[in-house]
C-alpha cells in the first residue's frame, strides 16, 4: 500500500493562528475561487459558492460547500468526482494506517512551485459516502499546521514527475491526488518535526516515524524532488531570524567578515569560512572560521546594536563547536568573537573579558 498527497483548493475558512480548511471561505476567497471556468469545483454552477458569487453575494452559502471545508472540521477529505461522468475518483492503492499529505497553493503564493504542505491525515479508513470515496482520518494522529508553519515546506522538494519530459519542472496537472512512497513521507515528517514548535506535536511526529516508518525513524532518507534546496537549513534560518528574515545590514556585515577574516585578527590564507554553520542542536553560528592546518577554530557572532545577546550566543557556539570537534569545553583551540557596528559599553566588555570573548567594532 502507498501513501497519497492531496491537492487542496485553497480554503481560508477559520484561518487565523492555524491554516484554514475548516468551514466556508471568506467573501474575497469565494470571489476568487468561484470565478467562472477556472477549473475548480468552486466555479461550477452547482456549487453554492458560485451561486453566491453570481447573486452578487445575496444567496446562501452552505456551511461546508466543498471537500476542502471539511478537512480540519470533520477530519476527512475526498478527491471528489469526475466533472464529465460524475464518477468518484478511486484511490486503489491506499488503506488504513497510511498517510495523506495535504498541500495547497495559497492566494499569495500562486505558482505551482510554491505548493505548500499544510498538514497530514493518518488514514483510519476509506469509505464511500454520497457517491464519493472519502478518507476518514484518525484525528489524534493527524496534524493541522499553524499558518506560519504551513508556509515553510514546499511539496516539490519531495516529489518530481519521473515520467515527465522535464522532471525538474513542478507540474501537478488535473489530478486531485498522487501516490507517495514511504521514504518520501518519512522525509516530510522529519522536516515537519523541525518546523513545528509545539513539543506535543513533535512527539506525535516522532511516534509516527517510530511506529509507521521505522526504517527511516532515526535518519532522514535522502529525497530528490523537482526543487532543490537545503530544507533543514531554511527552517533553522527562519527560526533564527524570525518571519521577517535576516536584515540587509546584518547579512552585509556577516558576508564582509566572512570574506575578510583579517579584520578580526585572522590570517586570510590560513582559514576557510563557513556562513551559518549548523549544529545538531538546530543552532546556526553566523560564521565559522576553520583552519586549513591545525586546530584553531573561531566562531563569530554578528550583532548590529543589541550586543549582549550576541555575547551569550558566542559563548554557546564556542561550546557547541568544541563538542562538535570532541574537544573539552575549556579547550583554547576554539575561540569566540563578537563583531558589532558600535562600541561595546563597559558591561558588555566586562562580560567578554570574563569569558574570553574577542570583540571588534566594524562599521560598513
C-alpha angles and dihedrals in degrees: 000000000000137000124239139220116215128216106220122191104233109268121180097187109145090356111162122108088354129048115266129245092120113109131331123337125248119266096264093053092045089052091052098042096043095053106134120263098007093127095247126120087238090067095054116109091236094057113099089221090059090048089050091052093046092050090057089253097303102110123081123266120211115248088237106025097162144021091260091060091060100049100096097019098054096013094234139108138192130195087220127214138310109268096224103040102024090227115145118252109249126220102203102171104048134080147154116330097025126112131250110203110208120217138173144166109242119224091250093043101049103154117103091235087062095060106141135206109240101176143303142251123223100218114238097173144335115235138172113236128170091348092308131109106234133196109218113200135211096239094202091059098040129088138222109190125217114255092253093049092046092061096057110069119064111209093215091067086074104037141042134177100252093189096049122107089245111022091186092069114086106234124162103174123186100318118117093209142011132202122254131198122231094253091055092051091044090054090051091049092050090053093043088056087060092045100052120076100195111098093211090055091048089053091050091055092045090053092050091051092047097045104032105023101031094151088063100031098108103034128036108243116238108254128186116206135175088266123052122209138131097261097184094048090048089054093047092048091052090050092048098048101026129226093313092058129215116330120245091240094052093048092047093052092043093053092045093055092044089057096039109044090159087076088071098040101271126125108246099216093048100059140052121214128223116191117213094003110197131228127200088249090068093255123132122204113212094234135001118194110201121191120242086217130018132011107284103126120176126198116201128199118197119212131175106194109330097074103161095071089048092056091053090047091051089054090051095045092050090054091047092050091049090051091046090055094043092245126141111264091244093053110135093211090081114066132182129215134186119206117195133172092227136050116273117244123232094266092052093046091049091054091048091050092047093055100032097250117157116220136196135184110218125170122189 
